[in-house]
């Protein structure tokens, strides 16, 4: 996951932005912190990049982190600690460090009372803390929760000048509307004159990180004004190029010549999204039959808005009898070869395709583990099949000896990748 | 997401642990950082807690972060930047700051060459950087990738004493085995004499964070030696209590009296895991019929090891015709009431249950959005149904006006929660 090389492309950002996430739960591991990734993505189009992200537990560590970050950055985005419970102290700490009194805000009080009435909750006295606002702060309304965000413009403290300080609610579904509605517009104003760099992400499936770099890395690293990064995920590598659009345009033919066959998208689009788009464009439809992936394959497809145009039905036939009853898999084949086998995968894909009247049928049958492996078919074994109207069915075996969750990720990735390749065939070969 | 109150429970940790995540991709948002949550969970049983987590982009910021963290902590866990590509510089920076020469390690070289041979890859000269080890470092073998971890014990630099420094690979599937096999045992040795606190998490479904606190928060906050935290997720709140086991035992009756009906687990077990365990214990089985949740419900169930004992089949009937053909939903009902309706949900649940010969049938039909809403049934509307052998079918309507992904989360949470309640009925009422 190392990143960022190239002959010193200089980001054009004129504001140094940091994120401070507060919350003991983030450090105990009860919750995965998705805020940094969210902010990073949202800021990039403005020409802004996160210089640092810090997470600290509640209480005194927040104070330390404020004091350290204030002189280091121009914009500080703080999440969490604005809620109604007694462990929410961000608002009070900020007011204290900036030497500002907290005053009750009538409009917040009214909004909270209305919200409670609308949802049939009683107003609780403890919610009153959320109506307190440091003097000089701007309230950033929160339509999805009781705690509004707060904006404190830079001002001189005894110690130093403070950054643009944004205090934001922690839950993502509250944070995002407040950030997009009230923080981004302010940052956009601050950045109005900045030259914005472009970022292109070439997402590759079917090739490893080392090979991507050995094919193209050295040449890219010699190009002035280009920042190069790599990021690997299960059976997926992103090649990320950052620079002026003219530089990226110049480089693109080289990238396509070396990696074209592996590139599935150029805008961070997911594999499932690419597959659904291609099916829609070709007006073809898909049916899914899953055993070991247990619904994840259908779930990935239906995560894509508009999937209903191309996806009519999926079966999760976990039990052998259901493979026979619902998909027409020959019970004798299961008895003879086992449910995890080439002929069963084939009949699952074909059965799903036929029953749904679809153009394609995609099937998985394997051993996700932790139990169920044998010497001949250890945990991690999976057979995949792709049936297509009027063509022979493709069946192949893969081996992903890992944890149950990653196994499901890798098996669905392999299935979708095969379908994508098929959809990419020139029209004459379809 | 504010956290941690109570009358000053003092964590017994004697070592201050920090995490430093390196990688431009973390700050650009191409990747969600799951390392902090992983480390937090893994360290807790040892009596250790993360004091801080920091993410920085590659390059000079890593050096700054090293220099700041060294005097602040006793253990520093660093992730990323050990890979084969030119942007991976953590190893070199650490060696430079600690004033240690890098020397080639024959065993690493041999391991990499063997790994390449086994997987049919050519050894690439760029991989040789990964064989370099700072003098005095211990190599932490990595069976899942080419870059081993490195351990540098504390020693005196010109500036200060350095912490126990662990350099670890970034990809989670490489990081976890190295951490669990080679880092945790070393930390366990360091902590051998520490008094370890216990953490109990009461996971509640069907009650909001404010209500949890108003029912019980004040009383908990008055108990000495108890740390109280809350964490809210979509339709789920964790009440987290940390303290000596004797204190937690004393408090438990109060928690159960006030929140018992909402508590689904006491060990951070997921709702799907609780449901599967109850089905297994009662030897009852489940079939699933999904429309709007598109496979997520089956996917959650099949994420639980052993799900195959209780889950035989699921249908993702996205198209109306498939609801009729596969589940026996009356086409006239769909025409008259729409696919998103009470009678269609009912017939889906009953049809799935009957076809699978299962004890329960659970169904969802709704409008995930962003398109497809109407005035009467706006985006976010969902009908859920729970069929049970020998009992009337339960059908109810919910409204989750949010994004597509959260909608699927909330709808599956509601479905599983209803099933859990049914499974909790006393035997006489079943």
Interface residues (C-beta under 8 A of the other chain):
Chain A: X1 X2 X3 X4 X5 X22 X23 X24 X25 X26 X27 X28 X29 X30 X31 X32 X33 X34 X36 X37 X38 X39 X40 X41 X42 X44 X49 X50 X51 X52 X53 X54 X55 X56 X57 X58 X59 X61 X65 X79 X80 X81 X82 X83 X84 X85 X86 X87 X88 X89 X90 X121 X124 X126 X127 X146 X170 X171 X173 X199 X201 X208 X209 X210 X213 X214 X217 X221 X228 X229 X230 X231 X232 X233 X234 X238 X240 X268 X288 X290 X293 X294 X295 X296 X297 X298 X299 X300 X301 X302 X303 X305 X306 X307 X308 X311 X312 X313 X314 X315 X316 X317 X318 X319 X321 X322 X325 X326 X355 X356 X368 X369 X370 X371 X402 X403 X404 X405 X406 X408
Chain B: X1 X2 X3 X4 X5 X22 X23 X24 X25 X26 X27 X28 X29 X30 X31 X32 X33 X34 X36 X37 X38 X39 X40 X41 X42 X44 X49 X50 X51 X52 X53 X54 X55 X56 X57 X58 X59 X61 X65 X79 X80 X81 X82 X83 X84 X85 X86 X87 X88 X89 X90 X121 X124 X126 X127 X146 X170 X171 X173 X199 X201 X208 X209 X210 X213 X214 X217 X221 X228 X229 X230 X231 X232 X233 X234 X238 X240 X268 X288 X290 X293 X294 X295 X296 X297 X298 X299 X300 X301 X302 X303 X305 X306 X307 X308 X311 X312 X313 X314 X315 X316 X317 X318 X319 X321 X322 X325 X326 X355 X356 X368 X369 X370 X371 X402 X403 X404 X405 X406 X408
